[in-house]
Amino acid sequence: IDFDLIVEHIKDLNSLVGEGISQIEHTPRGARLRWPEPLPLTLYQNGIVMGSTGAFRPYQHPATQQCLQDIMDGYFPSELQQRYPDGV
């Protein structure tokens, strides 16, 4: 696994969703600016943890392989589409 390449692809995806740029959040009394909530991804020698409360996922697991393949292909992980339709 090429960790540097994974990190490079993640940085590219982050720039697509406007990392560091606030977004408009509509409220009952108008609107305000808010920072998007990040989704941490921790890479280990033998697996990953996605999210601050996520479970450890070994690289051999098919869902983990699909997640990393999505990132390497330049896409947000498909497993996150329902929860983050605009990217995360």
C-alpha positions in Angstrom: 0.0 0.0 0.0 1.4 3.4 -1.1 0.4 5.6 1.9 1.9 8.7 0.2 -0.3 8.2 -2.8 -3.4 7.7 -0.7 -2.7 10.9 1.2 -2.1 12.8 -2.1 -5.5 11.6 -3.4 -7.2 12.5 -0.1 -5.8 16.0 -0.4 -7.1 16.3 -3.9 -10.5 15.2 -2.8 -10.4 17.7 0.1 -9.7 20.5 -2.3 -12.7 19.5 -4.4 -15.1 20.0 -1.5 -13.5 23.3 -0.5 -11.3 22.4 2.4 -10.7 25.5 4.6 -13.7 27.3 3.1 -16.7 28.0 5.2 -20.2 27.1 3.9 -23.6 28.8 4.3 -25.9 27.2 6.8 -29.5 28.4 6.7 -31.1 28.9 10.1 -34.7 29.9 11.1 -33.6 33.5 11.5 -31.4 33.8 8.4 -28.1 32.2 7.7 -24.6 31.8 9.1 -21.2 30.6 8.0 -20.0 27.2 9.3 -16.9 25.0 8.8 -17.6 21.6 7.4 -17.1 18.8 9.8 -14.0 16.7 8.9 -14.1 12.9 8.8 -10.8 11.6 10.1 -9.1 8.7 8.4 -6.3 7.0 10.2 -4.0 4.7 8.2 -2.2 1.9 10.0 0.2 -0.6 8.8 -2.5 -3.3 8.8 -5.8 -1.4 8.4 -7.7 1.9 8.7 -10.1 3.6 11.1 -12.6 6.0 9.5 -14.3 8.5 11.8 -13.5 9.3 15.4 -15.7 6.4 16.6 -15.1 4.0 13.7 -14.1 0.5 14.1 -10.7 -0.8 12.9 -10.9 -2.2 9.4 -8.1 -4.5 8.2 -6.9 -4.0 4.6 -7.9 -7.6 3.7 -11.6 -6.8 4.3 -13.5 -6.2 1.0 -15.2 -3.0 2.2 -11.8 -1.5 3.2 -10.4 -2.5 -0.2 -13.4 -0.8 -2.0 -13.0 2.3 0.1 -9.3 2.7 -0.7 -9.9 1.8 -4.4 -12.5 4.6 -4.6 -10.0 7.1 -3.1 -7.3 5.9 -5.5 -9.7 6.2 -8.4 -10.3 9.9 -7.4 -13.7 9.4 -5.9 -15.1 9.8 -2.4 -15.7 6.4 -0.9 -19.1 5.1 -2.1 -20.0 4.0 1.4 -20.2 7.7 2.4 -22.5 8.9 -0.4 -25.7 8.5 1.6 -24.3 10.4 4.7 -22.3 13.0 2.7 -23.9 13.5 -0.7 -21.7 16.6 -1.4 -18.5 15.0 -0.3 -16.6 15.1 3.0 
